[in-house]
């Protein structure tokens, strides 16, 4: 996905990126530039340096947004809003963590905001049958399921859709933070400390959120066999 045009327009309007871009491009190949140097150049107003940062991480950002939001249109909104926040706040980055961790934190916070707004609108909470939830993330019922070929059994296909609908509904009933913690732990395989870093909170807080999310899901899905 290319850099949104609003970011390019902002760089042009600021009028800071012309001469440094030409010098930077003539000295070294951007894809091989060290991340710290690239971020430092972007902080001085280099548009090409910022574009290279977007190029390096745009797939990761979009993948994370899709994993957390489940809806392509919401993921695209998160993608653009996150990179806009990065652009506007890059001068605040102080290299106290990796740029990727800082970026990850921004994306997850944008996702949290979108999920809170979605939760406040009942019409937006209808489950999506094709959300692609990874069933191994939920214990008990799902651990007992075998791989199936639903195309060979229409009844199983229908039942499978009903199950996915119930999962999606159960996930929507979690708080935004509980949902994101559960998604990051079980679907993305992140450790609790990494989730805490991404959310700007402690490992203990993450553990408590995960416990509450798991307990709620077990209660919602306890009737499945």
Secondary structure by P-SEA (a helix, b strand, c coil): ccccaaaaaaaaaaccccaaaaaaaaccccccccaaaaaaaaaaccaaaaaaaaaacaaaaaaaaaaacccaaaaaaaaaaaaaaaaaccccccccccaaaaaaaaaaaaaaaaaaaaaacccccccccccccccccccccccccccccccccaaaaaaaaaaaaaaaaaaaaccaaaaaaaaaaccccccaaaaaaaacccaaaaaaaaaaaaaaaaaaacccc
